[in-house]
Amino acid sequence: MSVLDDISAGRYALLFPGAGSQLPAMARRLCRSFGSAVDVLRRAHEATGLDLLRLCRDGTPAELAPPEVAHPAIVATALAGSAALREHTGTRWAPPALVGGHSLGHFAALVEAGALGFHDALRIVARRARLMGEETRRRPGLMASLSGPEPGRVADWCAACPPDLGVVVPGCFNGPARTVVSGDTAAVRWVTARAVREEDVWVRELTAGVASHSPLMDPVQRALAPRLAAVPLAAPTVPVLLGSDGRAARRTGELREDLLRQLSAPVRWNDAMRTVVGAGVTTVLDTGPGQVLAKAALLHPEPVAVALNFMRPLEKAVPLP
């Protein structure tokens, strides 16, 4: 069976990446080939006031670095990728079995599922990014990925960190042996240094620029809570993976509760991928930019993972007959 066959039969999950996945020219190829992608970026410009059509096609790394720009740009580009997929596959397209987004990408997933309005999502993302930027300038933080140790071991290191260095917690459980820690910069670096001393660990500091999914983001989550509690949500047309526990949900109450916890709670992405596999999905499509979620899917041997917007045109990632 081909990727196109799985798309036609709805045997696929459509996944949207999170913060730190921005790339220069991340929507340029999509915009050259698909008018629907251009339309998405124009609508995102209307929603946020940012010239996302230019930024996502021609923005420099420096322009794309601040969360106030990067976060709306990532969500807009990911939604442009899913729109381009529908345009490309035409009558062969069928709705996915599941949609999901890693952290920031959850907003794109809710839009894709018809649960959250496009303009509402982009405006919340823009406000969320501004608040995160302000909080990070007040209290700088860091995230780092640790590959190799079991999640429980990482949690023990976080708990052992000296309090005078600040706070550090497991922020994302991305795989059976892939955990992201998040918190105050000195505390995160204490944990990574101890990990390297005690075990065979591969450490990478992330470029997200904020300490998401840690207590450092509690003030932002509280500030966003009234808007998230009031934003209109509809029943999704397809099940949505919840970042807070990895389950697939259809009830608006569950979706809203997940949003209210989303920024300061850890991301249970490994559990979400287990849900994908358990649903009988045979293809995972990472909308991009990049291939972060496609690579994470490779930790689970069952599904085929395809990056729609990375090193090759979408037309080659999903070839037509």
C-alpha positions in Angstrom: 0.0 0.0 0.0 1.2 3.5 -0.8 1.0 6.7 1.3 -1.6 7.9 -1.2 -3.6 4.8 -0.6 -3.6 5.4 3.1 -4.6 9.0 2.6 -7.5 7.9 0.4 -8.6 5.4 3.0 -8.2 7.7 6.0 -5.6 5.4 7.6 -3.3 8.2 8.5 -2.6 10.7 11.3 -2.0 14.3 10.5 0.5 15.9 13.0 1.6 19.5 13.5 5.0 20.5 15.0 5.7 22.8 17.9 7.9 25.7 18.9 11.5 25.6 17.7 10.7 24.0 14.3 10.9 27.3 12.3 13.2 27.3 9.3 14.2 30.0 6.8 12.1 29.8 3.6 9.9 27.2 5.4 6.8 27.9 3.2 8.5 29.0 0.0 8.2 25.7 -1.8 4.6 25.3 -0.7 3.7 28.8 -1.9 5.3 28.2 -5.3 3.1 25.1 -6.0 -0.1 25.6 -4.1 -2.5 28.6 -4.1 -4.2 27.2 -1.0 -0.9 27.6 1.0 -0.7 31.3 -0.1 -4.3 31.8 1.0 -3.6 30.3 4.5 -0.6 32.7 5.0 -2.6 35.7 3.8 -5.4 34.8 6.3 -2.8 34.4 9.0 -1.5 37.9 8.2 -5.1 39.3 8.6 -5.4 37.5 12.0 -2.1 38.6 13.5 -1.0 41.7 11.7 2.3 40.0 11.0 3.4 39.7 7.3 3.5 35.9 7.5 3.4 35.5 3.7 6.8 37.2 3.5 8.2 35.9 6.8 7.4 32.3 6.0 8.7 32.5 2.5 11.7 34.8 2.9 12.2 35.6 6.6 15.8 35.4 7.9 16.8 33.3 10.9 17.0 36.5 13.0 13.6 37.6 12.0 12.1 34.2 12.8 13.8 33.7 16.1 11.6 35.7 18.5 8.6 33.6 19.8 6.3 36.5 18.9 7.1 35.8 15.2 8.2 32.1 15.3 5.0 30.7 16.9 2.4 32.2 14.5 4.7 31.4 11.6 5.0 27.8 12.6 1.3 27.4 13.0 0.5 29.2 9.8 3.1 27.1 7.8 1.8 23.8 9.3 -1.8 24.7 8.3 -0.5 25.8 4.8 1.1 22.3 4.6 -2.2 20.5 5.4 -4.1 22.8 2.9 -1.5 22.0 0.2 -2.0 18.3 0.9 -5.7 18.5 0.3 -5.1 20.5 -2.9 -2.5 18.1 -4.1 -4.5 14.9 -3.5 -7.8 16.4 -4.7 -10.6 13.7 -4.8 -8.2 11.2 -3.4 -8.1 13.0 0.0 -10.0 11.6 2.9 -10.1 13.0 6.5 -7.4 11.6 8.8 -8.1 9.0 11.4 -6.5 11.3 14.0 -5.0 14.8 14.2 -2.5 16.0 16.8 -0.1 18.8 17.6 3.0 18.9 19.8 2.5 21.7 22.2 2.1 24.8 20.0 1.1 22.6 17.2 -2.0 21.6 19.1 -3.6 24.9 18.0 -3.1 23.9 14.4 -4.6 20.5 15.1 -7.7 22.0 16.6 -8.2 24.2 13.5 -7.6 21.2 11.2 -10.3 19.3 13.1 -12.8 22.1 12.9 -12.9 22.6 16.7 -11.2 26.0 16.8 -11.7 28.9 14.3 -8.7 29.8 12.2 -8.6 33.5 13.3 -9.2 32.6 16.9 -6.4 30.2 16.9 -3.9 32.6 15.3 -4.8 35.4 17.6 -4.5 33.2 20.7 -1.1 31.9 19.4 0.1 35.5 18.8 -1.0 36.6 22.3 0.5 33.4 23.9 3.8 34.1 22.2 3.9 37.7 23.3 3.2 36.7 26.9 5.8 34.0 26.7 8.4 36.4 25.3 7.7 38.9 28.1 7.9 36.2 30.8 11.1 34.8 29.3 12.7 38.3 29.3 11.7 38.6 33.0 12.9 35.1 33.9 15.1 33.4 31.3 14.7 29.7 30.8 16.0 26.8 28.8 14.9 23.5 27.3 17.2 20.5 26.6 16.5 17.1 25.0 18.1 14.0 26.7 18.2 10.9 24.6 19.1 7.6 26.2 18.0 7.5 29.8 14.6 6.3 31.0 12.1 9.1 31.8 12.0 8.1 35.5 15.8 8.6 35.7 15.5 12.1 34.2 12.7 12.9 36.7 15.1 11.8 39.5 17.8 14.2 38.3 15.4 17.0 38.1 14.2 16.4 41.6 17.8 16.3 42.9 18.7 19.7 41.4 19.8 22.2 44.1 17.0 24.7 44.8 19.3 27.7 44.6 19.8 27.0 40.9 16.1 27.3 40.2 13.4 25.0 38.9 13.8 22.1 36.3 11.2 19.5 35.4 10.5 17.0 32.6 8.7 19.0 30.1 8.1 16.6 27.2 8.0 12.9 27.1 8.8 12.4 23.4 9.8 8.8 23.3 10.6 5.7 25.5 14.1 7.2 26.1 13.7 10.7 24.9 12.8 13.4 27.4 13.0 17.2 27.3 13.7 19.0 30.5 12.6 22.6 31.0 13.1 25.3 33.6 15.7 27.9 34.8 18.8 27.9 32.7 21.2 27.0 35.5 19.0 24.2 36.7 18.6 22.7 33.2 22.3 22.8 32.7 22.9 21.1 36.1 20.7 18.3 35.1 22.3 17.8 31.7 25.8 17.9 33.2 24.8 15.3 35.8 23.2 13.1 33.1 26.3 13.1 31.0 28.4 12.2 34.0 26.2 9.3 35.1 25.0 7.7 31.9 25.5 7.5 28.1 23.3 10.4 27.2 23.0 12.6 24.1 22.1 16.1 25.1 20.9 18.9 22.8 19.8 22.4 24.0 16.7 23.4 22.1 16.2 26.7 20.2 12.6 27.3 21.3 13.8 30.3 23.4 11.4 29.7 26.3 11.0 27.2 29.1 7.6 25.7 28.0 5.9 23.1 30.1 7.5 24.1 33.3 6.4 26.3 36.3 8.1 29.2 34.6 5.1 29.4 32.2 2.5 29.3 35.0 2.0 33.1 34.8 1.4 32.9 31.1 -1.1 30.1 31.5 -3.0 32.1 34.1 -3.0 35.2 31.9 -4.4 33.2 29.0 -7.0 31.2 31.0 -9.9 33.7 30.6 -9.4 33.8 26.8 -9.1 30.0 26.5 -12.1 29.5 28.7 -14.2 31.8 26.5 -13.1 30.9 23.0 -15.8 29.1 21.0 -15.0 25.4 20.5 -17.0 23.0 18.3 -17.1 19.2 18.3 -14.1 18.1 16.2 -14.8 16.3 12.9 -12.0 13.8 13.7 -10.5 12.8 17.1 -7.8 15.1 18.5 -4.8 13.9 20.4 -4.5 15.6 23.8 -1.0 16.7 24.7 -1.6 16.4 28.5 -2.3 12.7 28.5 -2.0 11.4 24.9 -5.6 10.3 24.5 -7.8 11.0 21.5 -10.8 13.2 22.3 -13.9 14.4 20.7 -15.7 16.2 23.5 -15.3 20.0 23.6 -15.0 19.9 27.4 -11.9 17.7 27.2 -10.4 19.9 24.5 -10.9 23.0 26.6 -9.5 21.4 29.7 -6.4 20.4 27.7 -6.0 23.9 26.5 -6.2 25.3 30.0 -3.4 23.0 31.1 -1.5 22.9 27.8 1.4 25.4 28.4 2.5 24.4 31.9 1.8 20.7 31.9 4.3 18.2 30.3 3.6 17.0 26.8 2.9 13.2 26.7 3.8 12.8 23.1 5.0 9.2 23.4 1.6 8.3 24.8 0.0 10.2 21.9 2.0 8.1 19.5 0.9 4.9 21.3 -2.7 6.1 20.7 -1.9 6.6 17.0 -0.5 3.0 16.7 -3.4 1.6 18.7 -5.9 3.2 16.3 -4.5 1.1 13.4 -3.0 4.1 11.6 -0.4 3.0 9.0 0.9 6.4 7.9 1.9 9.4 9.9 2.1 12.7 8.1 4.2 15.5 9.6 2.9 18.8 8.1 6.2 20.6 8.9 8.1 22.8 8.8 10.9 20.3 9.3 10.6 16.6 10.2 10.6 16.7 14.0 7.4 14.6 14.4 8.2 12.3 11.5 11.5 11.5 13.2 9.7 11.0 16.5 7.2 8.6 14.8 10.2 6.4 13.7 10.6 5.5 17.4 7.5 3.4 16.8 8.1 0.8 14.1 4.5 0.3 13.0 3.6 3.4 10.9 5.3 4.9 7.9 6.4 8.5 8.7 6.4 11.1 6.0 7.5 14.8 6.3 5.4 16.8 3.9 7.4 20.1 4.1 11.1 19.5 4.6 13.8 18.5 2.1 11.7 17.5 -0.9 8.5 18.9 -2.5 5.2 17.7 -1.2 4.6 16.3 -4.7 7.5 13.9 -4.2 6.7 13.1 -0.6 3.2 12.0 -1.7 3.5 11.1 -5.4 0.4 10.8 -7.5 -0.1 8.0 -10.0 
